[in-house]
Amino acid sequence: MNAGPSSFQIDPAQAPSSTQENTVRPLRSMLITGGSRGIGAAIAHLAATRGYTVCISYRSDRQAAEAVIADITSGGTTAFAVQADISHEPDILRLFAEVDARCGGLDALVNNAGTLETQMRVEDMSADRLRRVFETNVLGSFLCAREAVRRMSTRHGGRGGAIVNLSSRAARLASPGEYVDYAASKAAIDTLTLGLAKEVAAEGIRVNAVAPGLIRTDIHALGGEPGRVERLRTGVPMQRGGEPDEVARAVLWLLSEEASYTTGAILDVAGGR
């Protein structure tokens, strides 16, 4: 479905109770970039059960985003979606302005939006391909983190918060012959996580990352091999691929008060691989 810059909201009358599990403040809002499918959608669903007001961004698949929002709001939680291409700064600024207007603040950011391209050796990669991967995976995450810090930091009058970046085990495995560009972009996310965590630790913000391994999502189809998890699962010590919900639980733990002394961590969710 063709979708221009737009947003939609289904807002039930009954807001989440401030006594729900892991509640930190009466109002808690979470922004999940790339939340219309896969890991992002799983995070959105789990966040709703933990009492967050949920905003997801999506680049083009409005129908999938609407389905996620409808699912969440059917359980009595406020949620909305905003169309935004995370590789474009104006879209990011508009996305955060929408969160400001609807939530009055931001408590949690999940930098989940990412892309990869078909399996290819480095010698065959074009400059345009590299720009697409790095502008979404690296530039987009940096700019979203920047906007979150401007809102959360006590240095700027904020009330603190938490950021979780989605990295990948590919950052250390390097994905030779497949996606070295994607792997390099995720290594940049690891450095962003470590550096930003130290910059804002005294300003009420924790910054961590989750590094998924072989997870059953459609990202493998984007790379031209829908059955990649099955092909590689025997190389995983646990002998299976992971599920998006398993990654979501790690993300929500890092955002919760249970991880209150955890910052600058990169948590592998990869079955030992």
C-alpha positions, 0 to 999 in steps of 0.5 A, a space after each residue: 500500500 502506498 503511504 505518504 507521511 501520515 500517522 494514525 492512532 486508536 486510543 482506548 478510553 482506559 489507560 494503563 494503570 500506574 500499578 502495572 508490572 515494572 511501572 516507573 512513572 505514571 506516564 511511560 512512552 516508548 518509541 520503536 523504530 521499524 515496529 511494523 514487523 518481526 522483532 520490532 512488532 514483538 517488542 511493541 506487543 510486549 511493551 504494551 503488556 508492560 504498561 507503555 504507551 507505544 509508538 511505532 514507526 514504519 517506512 512503507 507498510 501501513 497495513 502491517 503497522 495498522 495490524 500491530 496497532 489494532 492488536 495492541 489497542 484491543 488489549 486496552 493500551 494506547 498505541 499509534 504509528 507514524 510513517 517515517 523513513 529513518 534514513 531521512 533526518 526530516 522524517 526523524 524530526 517529524 516522528 519525534 515531534 509526533 511523539 512529543 505531541 501525543 505523549 508529552 515526553 519520551 521514556 524509552 527508545 528502541 532503535 530497531 529499524 534496519 535493512 540489509 541487501 542481497 548476499 554479495 561479496 564486498 568486491 561486488 557492492 556498489 556505493 549506492 548499496 553501501 549508502 542505503 545500508 549505512 544511512 538506515 542502520 547507522 545514520 538513522 540510529 545516531 539521529 534517533 539517539 540524538 533526538 532521544 537524548 535531547 528529550 530525556 537528559 537531565 542536562 536538558 531538563 528531561 526526566 531520564 530514560 533508556 535507549 536500546 539499540 538493535 545490534 547483531 551477532 553479525 557485528 562480530 561474525 562479520 558475515 563474509 560472502 553475505 553481508 559484510 556491509 550489514 555486519 559493519 553497520 552493526 559494529 558501528 551500533 555497538 560503538 554508538 552504544 558504548 560511547 553514548 552510554 558513557 556520555 549520558 550515564 550521569 544524565 539519567 539515561 541508560 544505553 544498551 544494545 541487544 545483539 540477536 543471532 539467527 532469528 526467524 524473521 523475514 529479513 533473511 528473505 530480503 537477503 535472498 535466502 528465506 531458508 537461511 535460519 534452517 541452513 545455519 541452525 546446526 551451527 548454533 549450540 542450541 541447535 535452533 533459530 530464535 524467535 522475535 519474542 525471545 529478543 523482545 524479552 531481552 529488550 524489555 529487561 534492559 529498559 526496565 528498572 530491573 536493569 537499573 545499574 546496566 548501561 553500555 552492555 551488549 546482550 547477545 541473544 543468539 543461542 550461544 553462537 
